[in-house]
Amino acid sequence: MSKQKIQPWKVVKSEKGPGLQLFKVRFDHVQNPRNKKEMRRVILETEEWINIVAVTPEKKIVVVRQFRFGNGKITTEICGGTVEPNESPKDAAIRELKEETGYTTDKWTYLGAVEPNPAFQDNFCHLWLAEDVRRTHDQSLDDGEDILVETITLNELKEEIKNGTFTHALALCALSRVFDLWSSIEEYKFSLETGTFTKRTK
């Protein structure tokens, strides 16, 4: 292991950028400790996020399907959302699960937090496991939401991962902290052309 250490970059000054719906833009002028050169870098300031692995008493996984503007496709994900000001990540998880899916539970386990993209974002995504969830309410969706809620088995989830219909990185990260998603991966090969797994032929 190298004894050389990477040094943090010095922030020379910061500028406010345009405000967006989900992010506040900040420009930091930073100095590279290796060569002392200064450069301008963009930072997206945003609230903390949460993602929830919700499992029913029958051991089915609650998934949501919705249209995403970024890729222009209907995606399969797990329930998630934003932590509101003065709200704890757990309270946000409880609220989002109820609002998006109508499911509730008292059995919660914290799975830790990950950084969605530390290259230019300043937030964490908090991961939660909700067990023995039951449909106790109707959905309470925002005007900008149109969400289909389904429950699937672990094997069905694995198939969606293998055929490329479940590709949400943060959702996969949360699910991988609860389930072994790749136990049969040796039976498949990945295609760079299609972005999917196909069963190996013997």
C-alpha positions in Angstrom: 0.0 0.0 0.0 1.3 3.4 -0.9 2.4 5.7 1.9 1.5 8.8 -0.2 -1.6 10.6 1.0 -4.2 12.5 -1.1 -4.7 16.0 0.3 -8.1 17.8 0.4 -8.4 20.6 -2.1 -8.5 24.1 -0.6 -11.7 26.1 -1.3 -10.5 29.5 -2.4 -14.1 31.0 -2.8 -17.7 30.0 -3.4 -20.3 31.4 -5.7 -24.1 30.8 -5.7 -25.5 29.4 -8.9 -29.1 29.2 -10.1 -31.7 27.5 -7.9 -33.3 24.4 -9.3 -36.3 22.4 -8.2 -34.4 19.7 -6.4 -30.9 21.3 -6.1 -29.2 24.5 -5.3 -26.2 25.1 -7.5 -22.9 26.3 -5.9 -19.6 27.0 -7.7 -16.5 26.4 -5.6 -13.1 27.8 -6.7 -10.7 25.1 -5.4 -6.9 24.6 -5.4 -5.3 21.4 -6.4 -2.8 20.5 -3.7 -0.7 18.6 -6.2 0.1 21.6 -8.5 -1.5 24.6 -6.8 -3.7 25.3 -9.8 -7.1 26.8 -9.2 -10.3 25.7 -11.0 -14.0 26.2 -10.8 -16.2 23.2 -9.8 -19.9 22.8 -9.5 -21.6 21.5 -6.4 -25.3 20.5 -6.2 -26.6 21.1 -2.7 -29.7 19.1 -1.9 -31.6 17.6 1.0 -30.9 14.1 2.4 -32.6 11.2 0.6 -34.1 7.9 1.8 -34.7 4.6 0.1 -36.9 1.8 1.7 -36.7 -1.9 1.3 -40.3 -2.8 2.2 -41.1 -6.5 2.7 -44.6 -8.0 3.3 -45.4 -10.8 5.8 -45.4 -13.1 2.8 -41.8 -12.0 2.1 -42.7 -10.1 -1.0 -40.9 -6.9 -1.9 -42.8 -3.7 -2.5 -41.7 -2.0 -5.7 -42.9 1.1 -7.5 -43.0 1.7 -11.2 -43.0 5.3 -12.5 -42.0 7.4 -15.5 -38.6 9.1 -15.0 -37.8 12.3 -16.9 -34.0 11.7 -16.9 -34.0 8.6 -19.0 -37.5 9.0 -20.5 -38.5 5.6 -19.4 -40.8 3.8 -16.9 -38.5 2.4 -14.2 -38.8 -0.1 -11.5 -37.6 1.1 -8.1 -38.2 0.8 -4.4 -40.0 3.5 -2.4 -37.8 6.6 -1.8 -37.9 10.3 -1.4 -36.5 13.4 0.2 -36.0 14.2 3.9 -37.9 17.4 4.6 -36.4 20.3 6.7 -36.6 19.4 10.5 -37.5 15.8 9.7 -35.4 12.8 10.7 -34.5 10.2 8.0 -36.6 7.6 9.8 -39.7 9.9 9.9 -39.1 10.6 6.2 -39.0 6.9 5.4 -42.2 6.3 7.4 -44.0 9.2 5.6 -42.7 8.3 2.1 -43.7 4.7 2.4 -47.2 5.6 3.5 -47.7 8.3 0.9 -46.2 6.5 -2.1 -47.5 3.0 -1.5 -50.1 3.1 1.3 -48.0 0.5 3.2 -47.1 1.0 6.9 -45.3 -0.9 9.6 -43.7 -0.5 13.1 -40.8 -2.7 12.3 -37.9 -0.6 11.0 -34.1 -1.2 10.7 -31.5 1.3 9.6 -29.2 -0.1 6.9 -26.8 2.9 6.9 -26.2 5.7 4.4 -24.4 6.1 1.0 -23.3 9.1 -1.0 -25.3 9.2 -4.3 -22.5 11.0 -6.2 -19.8 12.7 -4.1 -18.2 14.1 -7.3 -20.7 16.9 -7.3 -23.5 16.3 -4.7 -23.3 17.0 -1.0 -26.0 14.7 0.4 -26.4 11.2 1.8 -29.1 8.6 0.9 -30.3 6.8 4.0 -31.3 3.2 3.6 -34.1 1.5 5.6 -35.6 -1.9 5.9 -39.3 -2.0 6.6 -40.6 -5.5 7.6 -44.1 -6.9 7.8 -45.5 -4.0 5.9 -49.3 -4.0 5.2 -51.4 -1.9 2.9 -53.4 0.2 5.4 -54.0 3.4 3.4 -54.6 4.7 -0.1 -51.7 6.4 -1.9 -51.3 10.2 -1.3 -49.4 11.3 -4.3 -48.1 14.8 -5.2 -49.3 16.4 -8.4 -46.0 15.4 -10.1 -46.3 11.7 -9.2 -48.0 8.8 -11.0 -46.8 5.6 -9.2 -47.9 2.0 -9.7 -47.3 -0.2 -6.6 -46.6 -3.9 -6.9 -45.2 -6.7 -4.8 -42.8 -9.2 -6.2 -40.9 -12.2 -5.0 -37.1 -12.2 -4.6 -36.8 -14.5 -7.6 -38.9 -12.1 -9.7 -36.7 -9.2 -8.5 -33.6 -11.2 -9.6 -35.1 -11.7 -13.0 -35.8 -8.0 -13.4 -32.2 -7.3 -12.6 -30.9 -9.8 -15.0 -33.1 -8.7 -17.9 -32.2 -5.0 -17.3 -35.6 -3.7 -16.2 -34.4 -2.9 -12.7 -31.3 -0.7 -12.9 -31.8 2.0 -10.3 -28.4 2.2 -8.5 -29.5 3.4 -5.1 -32.3 0.9 -5.0 -30.0 -1.9 -5.9 -27.6 -0.7 -3.2 -30.3 -0.8 -0.5 -31.6 -4.2 -1.7 -28.1 -5.7 -1.7 -27.9 -4.9 2.0 -30.9 -7.2 2.7 -30.8 -9.9 0.0 -28.3 -11.9 -1.9 -29.1 -10.6 -5.4 -26.4 -12.4 -7.3 -26.4 -16.0 -5.9 -27.0 -17.5 -9.3 -25.0 -14.9 -11.3 -22.5 -17.6 -12.4 -25.2 -19.0 -14.6 -25.5 -15.8 -16.6 -23.3 -13.6 -18.7 -23.6 -9.9 -19.2 -23.9 -8.3 -22.6 -22.4 -4.8 -23.0 -24.5 -4.3 -26.2 -27.9 -4.9 -24.6 -27.0 -4.1 -20.9 -28.7 -7.3 -19.8 -27.8 -10.8 -18.5 -28.5 -13.9 -20.6 -28.3 -17.5 -19.4 -25.1 -19.3 -20.3 -25.3 -22.2 -22.7 -23.5 -25.4 -21.6 
